[in-house]
Amino acid sequence: MHGRRLSQLAADIYEELGDLVSAEIFPVFNSSVPSADFDAYGGLLLQEFESLDRVAADLGLTRFSVFGDNREIPDDFEGELDELDDALGEWDEWFSIDDGLRTIDGIVEAVKSDPDKAAVFQEPHHIVSDLESLSRSLRIAKEHGAQFRLEAG
């Protein structure tokens, strides 16, 4: 696992196990915002993690994965995935919603308007729908002064 980050590990697990897992990406906020429900299944976001990063980078935006846990997995770690929290300690990093919205909304606009960007994704219309749901959730949380991060579970 040398040099792998947790966000990439989650995407790799989904890629290897595909439909056998119900893993998904979802937003978490640093304060309670019950009205900011994320009403999409984030499994497709997890499945398309690398493509989301590639499109964001092509557009000069912050990579999608930056908003997730990017701590390096220790080279000597040999435990189960759920034991990583014990090995790494609590993750307490939060991100600006404005920064997240720039990336998310930029990807949405590109996929809607550029067939080459849309072609990067297996299901571009579903990616757009999930990202638009994520954007709505973040906008509501922003009204409450929250920060966010993306988690996989």
KOLTILUM-859118 format. One record per atom (N, C-alpha, C): residue number from 1; residue in three letters; atom name; x, z, y. Coordinates in nm, 4 decimals, padded with zeros to 6 digits. Each point is the difference from the previous one (the first is absolute). Layout:
BEGIN
> NUM | ALA | CA | X | Z | Y
...
This chain:
BEGIN
> 1 | MET | N | 00.0814 | 00.0000 | -00.1193
> 1 | MET | CA | -00.0814 | 00.0000 | 00.1193
> 1 | MET | C | 00.0858 | 00.0000 | 00.1258
> 2 | HIS | N | 00.1257 | -00.0293 | -00.0112
> 2 | HIS | CA | 00.0916 | 00.0062 | 00.1125
> 2 | HIS | C | -00.0516 | -00.0789 | 00.1196
> 3 | GLY | N | -00.0022 | 00.0651 | 00.1147
> 3 | GLY | CA | -00.0352 | -00.0665 | 00.1237
> 3 | GLY | C | -00.1474 | -00.0294 | 00.0173
> 4 | ARG | N | -00.0830 | 00.0370 | -00.0936
> 4 | ARG | CA | -00.1430 | -00.0273 | 00.0129
> 4 | ARG | C | -00.0649 | 00.1065 | 00.0847
> 5 | ARG | N | -00.0963 | -00.0404 | 00.0750
> 5 | ARG | CA | -00.0752 | 00.0922 | 00.0836
> 5 | ARG | C | -00.1352 | 00.0244 | -00.0661
> 6 | LEU | N | -00.0625 | 00.1114 | 00.0349
> 6 | LEU | CA | -00.1268 | 00.0358 | -00.0626
> 6 | LEU | C | -00.1065 | -00.1064 | 00.0220
> 7 | SER | N | -00.0062 | -00.0559 | 00.1205
> 7 | SER | CA | -00.1024 | -00.1015 | 00.0265
> 7 | SER | C | 00.0195 | -00.1205 | -00.0908
> 8 | GLN | N | 00.1236 | -00.0391 | -00.0235
> 8 | GLN | CA | 00.0269 | -00.1126 | -00.0882
> 8 | GLN | C | -00.0303 | 00.0372 | -00.1446
> 9 | LEU | N | 00.0297 | 00.1225 | -00.0393
> 9 | LEU | CA | -00.0287 | 00.0444 | -00.1354
> 9 | LEU | C | -00.1492 | -00.0103 | -00.0295
> 10 | ALA | N | -00.0824 | 00.0417 | 00.0947
> 10 | ALA | CA | -00.1449 | -00.0080 | -00.0196
> 10 | ALA | C | -00.0433 | -00.1447 | -00.0208
> 11 | ALA | N | 00.0528 | -00.0914 | 00.0799
> 11 | ALA | CA | -00.0334 | -00.1418 | -00.0151
> 11 | ALA | C | 00.0495 | -00.0532 | -00.1344
> 12 | ASP | N | 00.1197 | 00.0409 | -00.0420
> 12 | ASP | CA | 00.0544 | -00.0443 | -00.1289
> 12 | ASP | C | -00.0874 | 00.0475 | -00.1153
> 13 | ILE | N | -00.0455 | 00.1248 | 00.0065
> 13 | ILE | CA | -00.0850 | 00.0543 | -00.1060
> 13 | ILE | C | -00.1291 | -00.0801 | -00.0092
> 14 | TYR | N | -00.0591 | -00.0301 | 00.1151
> 14 | TYR | CA | -00.1231 | -00.0778 | -00.0010
> 14 | TYR | C | 00.0242 | -00.1382 | -00.0598
> 15 | GLU | N | 00.1117 | -00.0607 | 00.0373
> 15 | GLU | CA | 00.0311 | -00.1341 | -00.0507
> 15 | GLU | C | 00.0171 | 00.0027 | -00.1513
> 16 | GLU | N | 00.0645 | 00.1034 | -00.0517
> 16 | GLU | CA | 00.0246 | 00.0088 | -00.1435
> 16 | GLU | C | -00.1271 | 00.0287 | -00.0788
> 17 | LEU | N | -00.0866 | 00.0858 | 00.0549
> 17 | LEU | CA | -00.1173 | 00.0430 | -00.0743
> 17 | LEU | C | -00.1277 | -00.0732 | 00.0399
> 18 | GLY | N | 00.0018 | -00.0639 | 00.1161
> 18 | GLY | CA | -00.1131 | -00.0803 | 00.0450
> 18 | GLY | C | -00.1322 | 00.0731 | -00.0061
> 19 | ASP | N | -00.0964 | -00.0601 | -00.0683
> 19 | ASP | CA | -00.1357 | 00.0526 | -00.0044
> 19 | ASP | C | -00.0128 | 00.1280 | -00.0824
> 20 | LEU | N | 00.1064 | 00.0404 | -00.0663
> 20 | LEU | CA | -00.0076 | 00.1212 | -00.0801
> 20 | LEU | C | 00.0033 | 00.1262 | 00.0843
> 21 | VAL | N | 00.0400 | -00.0137 | 00.1247
> 21 | VAL | CA | 00.0063 | 00.1159 | 00.0867
> 21 | VAL | C | -00.0980 | -00.0172 | 00.1141
> 22 | SER | N | -00.0443 | 00.1106 | 00.0525
> 22 | SER | CA | -00.0909 | -00.0055 | 00.1141
> 22 | SER | C | 00.0720 | 00.0450 | 00.1256
> 23 | ALA | N | 00.1298 | -00.0243 | 00.0052
> 23 | ALA | CA | 00.0788 | 00.0388 | 00.1163
> 23 | ALA | C | -00.0404 | -00.0838 | 00.1199
> 24 | GLU | N | 00.0091 | 00.0607 | 00.1146
> 24 | GLU | CA | -00.0384 | -00.0674 | 00.1222
> 24 | GLU | C | 00.0762 | 00.0592 | 00.1177
> 25 | ILE | N | 00.0007 | -00.0731 | 00.1098
> 25 | ILE | CA | 00.0540 | 00.0487 | 00.1263
> 25 | ILE | C | -00.1162 | 00.0420 | 00.0876
> 26 | PHE | N | 00.0178 | 00.1111 | 00.0692
> 26 | PHE | CA | -00.1047 | 00.0496 | 00.0898
> 26 | PHE | C | 00.0655 | 00.0748 | 00.1151
> 27 | PRO | N | -00.0691 | 00.0078 | 00.1149
> 27 | PRO | CA | 00.0562 | 00.0726 | 00.1132
> 27 | PRO | C | -00.0278 | 00.1500 | -00.0109
> 28 | VAL | N | 00.0949 | 00.0775 | 00.0491
> 28 | VAL | CA | -00.0140 | 00.1450 | 00.0108
> 28 | VAL | C | 00.0317 | 00.0345 | 00.1445
> 29 | PHE | N | -00.0725 | 00.0954 | 00.0556
> 29 | PHE | CA | 00.0182 | 00.0362 | 00.1405
> 29 | PHE | C | 00.0508 | 00.1423 | 00.0120
> 30 | ASN | N | 00.0724 | 00.0275 | 00.1093
> 30 | ASN | CA | 00.0590 | 00.1326 | 00.0176
> 30 | ASN | C | -00.1010 | 00.1021 | 00.0506
> 31 | SER | N | -00.1215 | -00.0417 | 00.0244
> 31 | SER | CA | -00.1089 | 00.0919 | 00.0309
> 31 | SER | C | -00.1266 | -00.0548 | -00.0644
> 32 | SER | N | -00.0952 | 00.0845 | -00.0220
> 32 | SER | CA | -00.1223 | -00.0407 | -00.0680
> 32 | SER | C | -00.0818 | -00.0946 | 00.0877
> 33 | VAL | N | -00.0304 | -00.1166 | -00.0548
> 33 | VAL | CA | -00.0834 | -00.0987 | 00.0690
> 33 | VAL | C | -00.0979 | -00.0563 | -00.1036
> 34 | PRO | N | -00.1045 | 00.0783 | -00.0334
> 34 | PRO | CA | -00.0923 | -00.0426 | -00.1063
> 34 | PRO | C | -00.0660 | -00.1349 | 00.0265
> 35 | SER | N | -00.0194 | -00.0341 | 00.1266
> 35 | SER | CA | -00.0674 | -00.1263 | 00.0316
> 35 | SER | C | 00.0906 | -00.1212 | -00.0189
> 36 | ALA | N | 00.1281 | 00.0211 | -00.0277
> 36 | ALA | CA | 00.0953 | -00.1106 | -00.0144
> 36 | ALA | C | 00.0150 | -00.0418 | -00.1456
> 37 | ASP | N | -00.1117 | -00.0110 | -00.0692
> 37 | ASP | CA | 00.0036 | -00.0396 | -00.1409
> 37 | ASP | C | 00.0621 | -00.1372 | -00.0174
> 38 | PHE | N | 00.0840 | -00.0109 | -00.0999
> 38 | PHE | CA | 00.0559 | -00.1286 | -00.0399
> 38 | PHE | C | -00.0895 | -00.0501 | -00.1124
> 39 | ASP | N | -00.0827 | -00.0992 | 00.0296
> 39 | ASP | CA | -00.1043 | -00.0394 | -00.0939
> 39 | ASP | C | 00.0375 | -00.1193 | -00.0880
> 40 | ALA | N | 00.1279 | -00.0232 | -00.0157
> 40 | ALA | CA | 00.0458 | -00.1078 | -00.0883
> 40 | ALA | C | 00.0748 | 00.0615 | -00.1177
> 41 | TYR | N | 00.0078 | -00.0771 | -00.1062
> 41 | TYR | CA | 00.0850 | 00.0401 | -00.1114
> 41 | TYR | C | 00.1392 | -00.0497 | 00.0330
> 42 | GLY | N | 00.0955 | 00.0892 | 00.0152
> 42 | GLY | CA | 00.1331 | -00.0367 | 00.0434
> 42 | GLY | C | 00.0921 | -00.0507 | -00.1089
> 43 | GLY | N | -00.0540 | -00.0296 | -00.1170
> 43 | GLY | CA | 00.0823 | -00.0512 | -00.1088
> 43 | GLY | C | 00.0625 | -00.1344 | 00.0322
> 44 | LEU | N | -00.0745 | -00.0850 | 00.0684
> 44 | LEU | CA | 00.0535 | -00.1300 | 00.0363
> 44 | LEU | C | 00.1127 | 00.0137 | 00.1020
> 45 | LEU | N | -00.0132 | 00.0958 | 00.0917
> 45 | LEU | CA | 00.1077 | 00.0246 | 00.0961
> 45 | LEU | C | 00.1274 | 00.0423 | -00.0724
> 46 | LEU | N | -00.0169 | 00.0816 | -00.1022
> 46 | LEU | CA | 00.1160 | 00.0427 | -00.0789
> 46 | LEU | C | 00.0583 | -00.1183 | -00.0775
> 47 | GLN | N | -00.0860 | -00.0793 | -00.0596
> 47 | GLN | CA | 00.0442 | -00.1160 | -00.0762
> 47 | GLN | C | 00.0745 | -00.0997 | 00.0890
> 48 | GLU | N | -00.0424 | -00.0146 | 00.1236
> 48 | GLU | CA | 00.0572 | -00.0990 | 00.0925
> 48 | GLU | C | 00.1002 | 00.0618 | 00.0979
> 49 | PHE | N | 00.0501 | 00.1169 | -00.0340
> 49 | PHE | CA | 00.0899 | 00.0760 | 00.0868
> 49 | PHE | C | 00.1163 | -00.0844 | 00.0533
> 50 | GLU | N | 00.0692 | -00.0683 | -00.0900
> 50 | GLU | CA | 00.1160 | -00.0791 | 00.0409
> 50 | GLU | C | -00.0419 | -00.1183 | 00.0873
> 51 | SER | N | -00.1114 | -00.0614 | -00.0303
> 51 | SER | CA | -00.0483 | -00.1123 | 00.0811
> 51 | SER | C | -00.0392 | 00.0462 | 00.1392
> 52 | LEU | N | -00.0612 | 00.1160 | 00.0090
> 52 | LEU | CA | -00.0345 | 00.0563 | 00.1316
> 52 | LEU | C | 00.1261 | 00.0222 | 00.0821
> 53 | ASP | N | 00.1033 | 00.0528 | -00.0631
> 53 | ASP | CA | 00.1282 | 00.0198 | 00.0690
> 53 | ASP | C | 00.0604 | -00.1332 | 00.0447
> 54 | ARG | N | -00.0056 | -00.0985 | -00.0879
> 54 | ARG | CA | 00.0594 | -00.1302 | 00.0309
> 54 | ARG | C | -00.0701 | -00.0659 | 00.1194
> 55 | VAL | N | -00.1334 | 00.0024 | 00.0009
> 55 | VAL | CA | -00.0747 | -00.0602 | 00.1108
> 55 | VAL | C | 00.0278 | 00.0763 | 00.1294
> 56 | ALA | N | 00.0007 | 00.1325 | -00.0057
> 56 | ALA | CA | 00.0285 | 00.0798 | 00.1202
> 56 | ALA | C | 00.1389 | -00.0342 | 00.0542
> 57 | ALA | N | 00.0973 | -00.0080 | -00.0876
> 57 | ALA | CA | 00.1369 | -00.0323 | 00.0434
> 57 | ALA | C | 00.0060 | -00.1403 | 00.0604
> 58 | ASP | N | -00.0684 | -00.0957 | -00.0613
> 58 | ASP | CA | -00.0036 | -00.1368 | 00.0532
> 58 | ASP | C | -00.0589 | -00.0036 | 00.1405
> 59 | LEU | N | -00.0926 | 00.0916 | 00.0272
> 59 | LEU | CA | -00.0661 | 00.0046 | 00.1303
> 59 | LEU | C | 00.0749 | 00.0878 | 00.1006
> 60 | GLY | N | 00.1094 | 00.0607 | -00.0425
> 60 | GLY | CA | 00.0752 | 00.0885 | 00.0882
> 60 | GLY | C | -00.0663 | 00.1354 | 00.0187
> 61 | LEU | N | -00.0847 | 00.0370 | -00.0955
> 61 | LEU | CA | -00.0708 | 00.1280 | 00.0060
> 61 | LEU | C | 00.0692 | 00.1026 | -00.0895
> 62 | THR | N | -00.0344 | 00.1255 | 00.0203
> 62 | THR | CA | 00.0474 | 00.1065 | -00.0886
> 62 | THR | C | -00.0534 | -00.0268 | -00.1403
> 63 | ARG | N | 00.0864 | 00.0113 | -00.0989
> 63 | ARG | CA | -00.0435 | -00.0200 | -00.1388
> 63 | ARG | C | -00.1109 | 00.0978 | -00.0362
> 64 | PHE | N | -00.0946 | -00.0439 | -00.0805
> 64 | PHE | CA | -00.1132 | 00.0809 | -00.0454
> 64 | PHE | C | 00.0499 | 00.1254 | -00.0719
> 65 | SER | N | 00.1040 | -00.0142 | -00.0799
> 65 | SER | CA | 00.0503 | 00.1118 | -00.0804
> 65 | SER | C | 00.0624 | 00.1111 | 00.0830
> 66 | VAL | N | 00.0361 | -00.0286 | 00.1236
> 66 | VAL | CA | 00.0608 | 00.1021 | 00.0860
> 66 | VAL | C | -00.0933 | 00.1189 | 00.0171
> 67 | PHE | N | -00.1300 | -00.0236 | -00.0088
> 67 | PHE | CA | -00.0985 | 00.1055 | 00.0238
> 67 | PHE | C | -00.0268 | 00.0841 | -00.1242
> 68 | GLY | N | 00.0745 | -00.0250 | -00.1054
> 68 | GLY | CA | -00.0085 | 00.0783 | -00.1222
> 68 | GLY | C | 00.1250 | 00.0843 | -00.0182
> 69 | ASP | N | 00.0067 | 00.0668 | -00.1127
> 69 | ASP | CA | 00.1128 | 00.0873 | -00.0322
> 69 | ASP | C | 00.1174 | -00.0863 | -00.0436
> 70 | ASN | N | 00.1038 | -00.0015 | 00.0805
> 70 | ASN | CA | 00.1167 | -00.0844 | -00.0276
> 70 | ASN | C | 00.1245 | 00.0804 | -00.0334
> 71 | ARG | N | -00.0190 | 00.1236 | -00.0437
> 71 | ARG | CA | 00.1164 | 00.0782 | -00.0400
> 71 | ARG | C | 00.0614 | -00.0594 | -00.1257
> 72 | GLU | N | 00.1311 | 00.0063 | -00.0067
> 72 | GLU | CA | 00.0716 | -00.0512 | -00.1171
> 72 | GLU | C | -00.0218 | 00.0934 | -00.1192
> 73 | ILE | N | -00.0174 | -00.0595 | -00.1140
> 73 | ILE | CA | -00.0109 | 00.0766 | -00.1235
> 73 | ILE | C | 00.1423 | 00.0350 | -00.0432
> 74 | PRO | N | 00.0272 | 00.1273 | -00.0295
> 74 | PRO | CA | 00.1363 | 00.0377 | -00.0398
> 74 | PRO | C | 00.0461 | -00.0783 | -00.1227
> 75 | ASP | N | 00.1265 | -00.0411 | 00.0021
> 75 | ASP | CA | 00.0558 | -00.0772 | -00.1105
> 75 | ASP | C | -00.0125 | 00.0724 | -00.1335
> 76 | ASP | N | 00.0099 | 00.1319 | 00.0030
> 76 | ASP | CA | -00.0016 | 00.0755 | -00.1249
> 76 | ASP | C | -00.1395 | 00.0456 | -00.0417
> 77 | PHE | N | -00.1037 | -00.0434 | 00.0718
> 77 | PHE | CA | -00.1367 | 00.0416 | -00.0344
> 77 | PHE | C | -00.0453 | -00.0711 | -00.1263
> 78 | GLU | N | -00.0430 | 00.0787 | -00.0994
> 78 | GLU | CA | -00.0462 | -00.0565 | -00.1261
> 78 | GLU | C | -00.1361 | 00.0552 | -00.0406
> 79 | GLY | N | -00.0680 | 00.0668 | 00.0907
> 79 | GLY | CA | -00.1291 | 00.0593 | -00.0323
> 79 | GLY | C | -00.1140 | -00.0987 | 00.0110
> 80 | GLU | N | -00.1194 | 00.0531 | -00.0135
> 80 | GLU | CA | -00.1215 | -00.0790 | 00.0140
> 80 | GLU | C | -00.0299 | -00.0212 | 00.1480
> 81 | LEU | N | -00.0812 | -00.1010 | 00.0294
> 81 | LEU | CA | -00.0335 | -00.0335 | 00.1377
> 81 | LEU | C | -00.0592 | 00.1197 | 00.0750
> 82 | ASP | N | -00.0858 | 00.0766 | -00.0673
> 82 | ASP | CA | -00.0630 | 00.1134 | 00.0674
> 82 | ASP | C | 00.0968 | 00.1163 | 00.0248
> 83 | GLU | N | 00.1210 | -00.0073 | -00.0533
> 83 | GLU | CA | 00.1013 | 00.1028 | 00.0240
> 83 | GLU | C | 00.0875 | -00.0317 | 00.1209
> 84 | LEU | N | -00.0187 | -00.1173 | 00.0594
> 84 | LEU | CA | 00.0814 | -00.0389 | 00.1154
> 84 | LEU | C | -00.0220 | 00.0926 | 00.1197
> 85 | ASP | N | -00.1233 | 00.0464 | 00.0199
> 85 | ASP | CA | -00.0261 | 00.0910 | 00.1124
> 85 | ASP | C | 00.0873 | 00.1242 | -00.0091
> 86 | ASP | N | 00.0153 | 00.0515 | -00.1200
> 86 | ASP | CA | 00.0862 | 00.1173 | -00.0180
> 86 | ASP | C | 00.1462 | -00.0345 | 00.0282
> 87 | ALA | N | 00.0411 | -00.1182 | -00.0424
> 87 | ALA | CA | 00.1396 | -00.0403 | 00.0183
> 87 | ALA | C | 00.0322 | -00.0315 | 00.1459
> 88 | LEU | N | -00.0948 | -00.0568 | 00.0720
> 88 | LEU | CA | 00.0254 | -00.0443 | 00.1369
> 88 | LEU | C | -00.0467 | 00.0976 | 00.1071
> 89 | GLY | N | -00.0917 | 00.0878 | -00.0359
> 89 | GLY | CA | -00.0581 | 00.0891 | 00.0995
> 89 | GLY | C | -00.1187 | -00.0663 | 00.0678
> 90 | GLU | N | -00.0677 | 00.0773 | 00.0813
> 90 | GLU | CA | -00.1198 | -00.0494 | 00.0667
> 90 | GLU | C | 00.0347 | -00.1102 | 00.0994
> 91 | TRP | N | -00.0847 | -00.0989 | 00.0043
> 91 | TRP | CA | 00.0164 | -00.1106 | 00.0935
> 91 | TRP | C | -00.0887 | 00.0278 | 00.1207
> 92 | ASP | N | 00.0598 | 00.0095 | 00.1185
> 92 | ASP | CA | -00.0790 | 00.0360 | 00.1180
> 92 | ASP | C | 00.0178 | -00.0990 | 00.1153
> 93 | GLU | N | 00.0233 | -00.1254 | -00.0322
> 93 | GLU | CA | 00.0195 | -00.1026 | 00.1020
> 93 | GLU | C | -00.1346 | -00.0636 | 00.0358
> 94 | TRP | N | -00.0242 | -00.0159 | 00.1306
> 94 | TRP | CA | -00.1232 | -00.0603 | 00.0499
> 94 | TRP | C | 00.0348 | -00.1125 | 00.0953
> 95 | PHE | N | -00.0897 | -00.0968 | 00.0112
> 95 | PHE | CA | 00.0277 | -00.1199 | 00.0776
> 95 | PHE | C | -00.1068 | -00.0222 | 00.1067
> 96 | SER | N | 00.0407 | -00.0708 | 00.1040
> 96 | SER | CA | -00.0898 | -00.0357 | 00.1089
> 96 | SER | C | -00.1056 | -00.0992 | -00.0500
> 97 | ILE | N | -00.1240 | 00.0294 | 00.0301
> 97 | ILE | CA | -00.1073 | -00.0915 | -00.0373
> 97 | ILE | C | 00.0156 | -00.1329 | 00.0735
> 98 | ASP | N | 00.0439 | 00.0048 | 00.1258
> 98 | ASP | CA | 00.0212 | -00.1256 | 00.0734
> 98 | ASP | C | 00.0999 | -00.0900 | -00.0721
> 99 | ASP | N | 00.1084 | 00.0583 | -00.0519
> 99 | ASP | CA | 00.0989 | -00.0783 | -00.0736
> 99 | ASP | C | -00.0612 | -00.0603 | -00.1264
> 100 | GLY | N | -00.0771 | 00.0802 | -00.0701
> 100 | GLY | CA | -00.0665 | -00.0490 | -00.1207
> 100 | GLY | C | -00.0983 | -00.1111 | 00.0296
> 101 | LEU | N | -00.0761 | 00.0155 | 00.1065
> 101 | LEU | CA | -00.0984 | -00.1024 | 00.0369
> 101 | LEU | C | 00.0672 | -00.1318 | 00.0383
> 102 | ARG | N | 00.1131 | 00.0067 | 00.0677
> 102 | ARG | CA | 00.0716 | -00.1234 | 00.0344
> 102 | ARG | C | 00.0345 | -00.0786 | -00.1269
> 103 | THR | N | 00.0502 | 00.0699 | -00.0989
> 103 | THR | CA | 00.0350 | -00.0669 | -00.1259
> 103 | THR | C | -00.1238 | -00.0497 | -00.0729
> 104 | ILE | N | -00.0959 | 00.0865 | -00.0196
> 104 | ILE | CA | -00.1199 | -00.0343 | -00.0774
> 104 | ILE | C | -00.0780 | -00.1127 | 00.0669
> 105 | ASP | N | -00.0269 | 00.0143 | 00.1287
> 105 | ASP | CA | -00.0766 | -00.1027 | 00.0713
> 105 | ASP | C | 00.0778 | -00.1309 | 00.0098
> 106 | GLY | N | 00.1322 | 00.0089 | 00.0120
> 106 | GLY | CA | 00.0821 | -00.1215 | 00.0034
> 106 | GLY | C | -00.0061 | -00.0759 | -00.1308
> 107 | ILE | N | 00.0048 | 00.0720 | -00.1104
> 107 | ILE | CA | -00.0099 | -00.0651 | -00.1309
> 107 | ILE | C | -00.1378 | -00.0641 | -00.0161
> 108 | VAL | N | -00.1044 | 00.0731 | 00.0381
> 108 | VAL | CA | -00.1364 | -00.0538 | -00.0116
> 108 | VAL | C | -00.0126 | -00.1301 | 00.0778
> 109 | GLU | N | 00.0429 | 00.0014 | 00.1244
> 109 | GLU | CA | -00.0104 | -00.1197 | 00.0839
> 109 | GLU | C | 00.0786 | -00.1163 | -00.0605
> 110 | ALA | N | 00.1189 | 00.0273 | -00.0501
> 110 | ALA | CA | 00.0824 | -00.1057 | -00.0587
> 110 | ALA | C | -00.0651 | -00.0587 | -00.1245
> 111 | VAL | N | -00.0534 | 00.0846 | -00.0863
> 111 | VAL | CA | -00.0615 | -00.0489 | -00.1234
> 111 | VAL | C | -00.1255 | -00.0816 | 00.0319
> 112 | LYS | N | -00.0743 | 00.0411 | 00.1014
> 112 | LYS | CA | -00.1206 | -00.0739 | 00.0390
> 112 | LYS | C | 00.0323 | -00.1350 | 00.0640
> 113 | SER | N | 00.1105 | -00.0081 | 00.0718
> 113 | SER | CA | 00.0267 | -00.1198 | 00.0799
> 113 | SER | C | 00.1087 | -00.0919 | -00.0558
> 114 | ASP | N | 00.0780 | 00.0471 | -00.0942
> 114 | ASP | CA | 00.1132 | -00.0785 | -00.0495
> 114 | ASP | C | -00.0103 | -00.0156 | -00.1518
> 115 | PRO | N | -00.0337 | -00.1194 | -00.0467
> 115 | PRO | CA | -00.0134 | -00.0207 | -00.1450
> 115 | PRO | C | 00.1266 | 00.0341 | -00.0788
> 116 | ASP | N | 00.1165 | -00.0179 | 00.0612
> 116 | ASP | CA | 00.1247 | 00.0347 | -00.0693
> 116 | ASP | C | 00.0098 | 00.1509 | -00.0224
> 117 | LYS | N | -00.0431 | 00.0785 | 00.0981
> 117 | LYS | CA | 00.0022 | 00.1461 | -00.0163
> 117 | LYS | C | -00.1055 | 00.0421 | -00.1024
> 118 | ALA | N | -00.1169 | -00.0630 | 00.0048
> 118 | ALA | CA | -00.1060 | 00.0327 | -00.0962
> 118 | ALA | C | 00.0444 | -00.0305 | -00.1425
> 119 | ALA | N | 00.0764 | -00.1062 | -00.0168
> 119 | ALA | CA | 00.0423 | -00.0423 | -00.1334
> 119 | ALA | C | 00.0965 | 00.0976 | -00.0661
> 120 | VAL | N | 00.0561 | 00.0909 | 00.0769
> 120 | VAL | CA | 00.0910 | 00.1014 | -00.0546
> 120 | VAL | C | -00.0754 | 00.0967 | -00.0919
> 121 | PHE | N | -00.1292 | 00.0160 | 00.0239
> 121 | PHE | CA | -00.0802 | 00.0995 | -00.0719
> 121 | PHE | C | -00.0852 | -00.0655 | -00.1080
> 122 | GLN | N | -00.0190 | 00.0736 | -00.1093
> 122 | GLN | CA | -00.0833 | -00.0502 | -00.1089
> 122 | GLN | C | -00.1462 | -00.0122 | 00.0428
> 123 | GLU | N | -00.0456 | 00.0966 | 00.0774
> 123 | GLU | CA | -00.1389 | 00.0024 | 00.0457
> 123 | GLU | C | -00.0030 | 00.0291 | 00.1496
> 124 | PRO | N | 00.0305 | -00.1002 | 00.0835
> 124 | PRO | CA | 00.0138 | 00.0256 | 00.1432
> 124 | PRO | C | -00.1251 | 00.0575 | 00.0661
> 125 | HIS | N | -00.1181 | -00.0447 | -00.0416
> 125 | HIS | CA | -00.1215 | 00.0531 | 00.0623
> 125 | HIS | C | -00.0199 | 00.1478 | -00.0325
> 126 | HIS | N | 00.0416 | 00.0422 | -00.1185
> 126 | HIS | CA | -00.0108 | 00.1419 | -00.0360
> 126 | HIS | C | 00.1058 | 00.0828 | 00.0731
> 127 | ILE | N | 00.1188 | -00.0551 | 00.0160
> 127 | ILE | CA | 00.1049 | 00.0689 | 00.0772
> 127 | ILE | C | -00.0490 | 00.0225 | 00.1418
> 128 | VAL | N | -00.0571 | -00.1039 | 00.0600
> 128 | VAL | CA | -00.0519 | 00.0124 | 00.1370
> 128 | VAL | C | -00.1073 | 00.1071 | 00.0059
> 129 | SER | N | -00.0911 | 00.0003 | -00.0937
> 129 | SER | CA | -00.1070 | 00.0996 | -00.0023
> 129 | SER | C | 00.0560 | 00.1418 | -00.0115
> 130 | ASP | N | 00.0956 | 00.0199 | -00.0903
> 130 | ASP | CA | 00.0592 | 00.1332 | -00.0172
> 130 | ASP | C | 00.0779 | 00.0432 | 00.1239
> 131 | LEU | N | 00.0744 | -00.0933 | 00.0594
> 131 | LEU | CA | 00.0751 | 00.0336 | 00.1214
> 131 | LEU | C | -00.0933 | 00.0287 | 00.1175
> 132 | GLU | N | -00.1096 | -00.0730 | 00.0085
> 132 | GLU | CA | -00.0975 | 00.0269 | 00.1068
> 132 | GLU | C | -00.0634 | 00.1375 | -00.0180
> 133 | SER | N | -00.0252 | 00.0396 | -00.1231
> 133 | SER | CA | -00.0516 | 00.1346 | -00.0269
> 133 | SER | C | 00.1024 | 00.1056 | 00.0402
> 134 | LEU | N | 00.1261 | -00.0263 | -00.0328
> 134 | LEU | CA | 00.1066 | 00.0918 | 00.0381
> 134 | LEU | C | 00.0100 | 00.0093 | 00.1520
> 135 | SER | N | -00.0098 | -00.1117 | 00.0669
> 135 | SER | CA | 00.0054 | -00.0029 | 00.1462
> 135 | SER | C | -00.1143 | 00.0818 | 00.0606
> 136 | ARG | N | -00.1213 | -00.0168 | -00.0523
> 136 | ARG | CA | -00.1155 | 00.0782 | 00.0497
> 136 | ARG | C | 00.0245 | 00.1492 | -00.0171
> 137 | SER | N | 00.0511 | 00.0375 | -00.1163
> 137 | SER | CA | 00.0274 | 00.1405 | -00.0284
> 137 | SER | C | 00.1024 | 00.0561 | 00.0987
> 138 | LEU | N | 00.1055 | -00.0766 | 00.0248
> 138 | LEU | CA | 00.1035 | 00.0460 | 00.0930
> 138 | LEU | C | -00.0533 | 00.0096 | 00.1425
> 139 | ARG | N | -00.0836 | -00.0929 | 00.0407
> 139 | ARG | CA | -00.0555 | 00.0038 | 00.1363
> 139 | ARG | C | -00.0860 | 00.1256 | 00.0215
> 140 | ILE | N | -00.0759 | 00.0356 | -00.1002
> 140 | ILE | CA | -00.0813 | 00.1222 | 00.0093
> 140 | ILE | C | 00.0910 | 00.1219 | 00.0094
> 141 | ALA | N | 00.1019 | 00.0055 | -00.0835
> 141 | ALA | CA | 00.0925 | 00.1133 | 00.0014
> 141 | ALA | C | 00.0756 | 00.0079 | 00.1325
> 142 | LYS | N | 00.0313 | -00.1145 | 00.0573
> 142 | LYS | CA | 00.0702 | -00.0029 | 00.1286
> 142 | LYS | C | -00.0831 | 00.0678 | 00.1085
> 143 | GLU | N | -00.1303 | -00.0203 | -00.0031
> 143 | GLU | CA | -00.0889 | 00.0641 | 00.0975
> 143 | GLU | C | 00.0080 | 00.1528 | -00.0076
> 144 | HIS | N | 00.0418 | 00.0503 | -00.1136
> 144 | HIS | CA | 00.0128 | 00.1446 | -00.0212
> 144 | HIS | C | 00.1441 | 00.0474 | 00.0177
> 145 | GLY | N | 00.0868 | -00.0894 | 00.0469
> 145 | GLY | CA | 00.1385 | 00.0371 | 00.0268
> 145 | GLY | C | 00.0863 | 00.0190 | -00.1225
> 146 | ALA | N | -00.0421 | -00.0557 | -00.1124
> 146 | ALA | CA | 00.0731 | 00.0196 | -00.1259
> 146 | ALA | C | 00.1176 | -00.0964 | -00.0110
> 147 | GLN | N | 00.0910 | 00.0347 | -00.0886
> 147 | GLN | CA | 00.1038 | -00.0896 | -00.0481
> 147 | GLN | C | -00.0320 | -00.0266 | -00.1465
> 148 | PHE | N | 00.0703 | -00.0957 | -00.0595
> 148 | PHE | CA | -00.0345 | -00.0372 | -00.1364
> 148 | PHE | C | 00.1254 | -00.0285 | -00.0830
> 149 | ARG | N | -00.0248 | -00.0174 | -00.1275
> 149 | ARG | CA | 00.0974 | -00.0557 | -00.0937
> 149 | ARG | C | -00.0790 | -00.0616 | -00.1146
> 150 | LEU | N | 00.0656 | -00.0866 | -00.0731
> 150 | LEU | CA | -00.0613 | -00.0603 | -00.1172
> 150 | LEU | C | 00.0525 | 00.0695 | -00.1232
> 151 | GLU | N | -00.0914 | 00.0323 | -00.0892
> 151 | GLU | CA | 00.0383 | 00.0622 | -00.1268
> 151 | GLU | C | -00.0539 | -00.0840 | -00.1140
> 152 | ALA | N | 00.0636 | 00.0120 | -00.1125
> 152 | ALA | CA | -00.0451 | -00.0674 | -00.1215
> 152 | ALA | C | -00.0390 | 00.1064 | -00.1001
> 153 | GLY | N | -00.1069 | -00.0256 | -00.0676
> 153 | GLY | CA | -00.0449 | 00.0968 | -00.0998
> 153 | GLY | C | -00.1034 | -00.0590 | -00.0912
